Amino acid sequence: MKIGRMNERITFQKNEIVTDQYKNRVPVWNDYFSCWAYASTYTTNEDGNVVISEEESITFQVRYCPELAAVTSTGYRILFHDAVYNIRSVDRMNYQKQELRFACRKEKR
């Protein structure tokens, strides 16, 4: 893994349930962890020579740390360049505790 490639700042957010003033339980996204990452993008799904769908997907590669080892595809999301990305899968890279990869899809607002 080349540390010099990790030149993009990303922020992980965690979905938490809070209680408002009326005792209603409301889901809220709170900042969880921020780090440097290598971002690799791709934008289409193709079948042969035909584009099936346009979707903005991205893979983030980060250094391993205990805070990110707890991140799962449910309950977390990533902020990158003022856009929200839902985590589709987490690749723990053979559990070597050196790096993690997060495959994400851009959330439509």
C-alpha positions in Angstrom: 0.0 0.0 0.0 1.4 3.4 -1.0 0.6 6.0 1.6 1.3 8.8 -0.9 -1.8 7.9 -2.9 -4.1 8.6 0.1 -4.7 12.3 -0.7 -8.5 12.6 -0.3 -10.2 13.5 3.0 -13.3 11.4 3.8 -15.6 11.5 6.9 -17.5 8.4 8.2 -20.9 9.1 9.7 -22.8 6.8 12.1 -26.5 6.5 12.2 -27.7 7.0 15.8 -31.1 7.2 17.4 -31.7 10.3 19.6 -34.6 11.4 21.7 -36.0 14.9 20.9 -37.7 17.2 23.3 -41.1 15.4 22.8 -39.6 12.0 23.6 -39.7 10.9 20.0 -36.9 8.7 18.8 -35.3 10.3 15.7 -32.5 8.9 13.5 -29.6 11.3 13.1 -26.3 11.0 11.2 -23.3 12.1 13.4 -19.7 12.4 12.4 -17.8 9.3 13.5 -14.3 9.4 12.1 -12.3 11.3 9.5 -9.2 10.1 7.7 -7.2 10.2 4.4 -8.1 7.8 1.7 -7.4 6.7 -1.9 -10.5 7.1 -4.0 -11.1 5.0 -7.1 -14.2 5.8 -9.1 -16.3 4.1 -11.8 -19.6 5.3 -13.2 -21.4 2.7 -15.3 -22.6 -0.9 -15.3 -22.1 -2.6 -18.7 -23.2 -5.9 -20.2 -21.1 -6.6 -23.3 -21.3 -3.3 -25.3 -24.5 -2.1 -23.7 -24.6 0.3 -20.7 -27.2 -1.1 -18.3 -27.3 1.7 -15.8 -25.5 4.9 -14.9 -24.5 4.9 -11.2 -21.8 6.8 -9.5 -19.8 4.2 -7.5 -16.5 4.6 -5.7 -14.1 2.5 -3.7 -12.2 4.0 -0.8 -9.0 2.5 0.4 -7.8 3.5 3.9 -5.2 2.5 6.4 -6.4 0.1 9.1 -7.3 1.5 12.5 -9.6 0.1 15.3 -12.2 2.8 14.7 -12.6 1.8 11.1 -12.5 -1.9 11.8 -15.9 -1.5 13.5 -17.5 0.1 10.4 -20.1 -2.1 8.7 -22.2 -1.6 5.6 -25.3 -0.9 7.7 -25.4 2.0 10.1 -22.5 4.0 8.5 -22.0 6.1 5.4 -19.2 8.3 3.9 -19.1 12.0 3.1 -16.7 12.8 0.2 -16.6 16.1 -1.8 -20.0 17.3 -0.3 -21.7 14.1 -1.5 -23.1 11.2 0.5 -22.0 7.6 -0.3 -23.8 4.5 1.1 -21.4 1.7 2.0 -22.2 -1.4 -0.1 -19.4 -3.7 1.2 -16.4 -3.7 3.4 -13.2 -5.6 2.3 -11.0 -6.4 5.3 -8.1 -7.4 3.0 -7.5 -10.9 4.4 -7.6 -9.6 8.0 -4.0 -8.5 7.8 -4.8 -5.3 9.7 -3.0 -3.1 7.1 -5.8 -1.6 5.0 -9.5 -1.6 4.5 -11.6 -1.0 1.3 -15.1 0.3 1.2 -17.2 -0.1 -1.9 -19.8 2.7 -2.0 -22.6 4.0 -4.2 -23.6 7.7 -4.3 -26.9 8.4 -2.6 -29.4 10.3 -4.7 -30.9 13.3 -2.9 
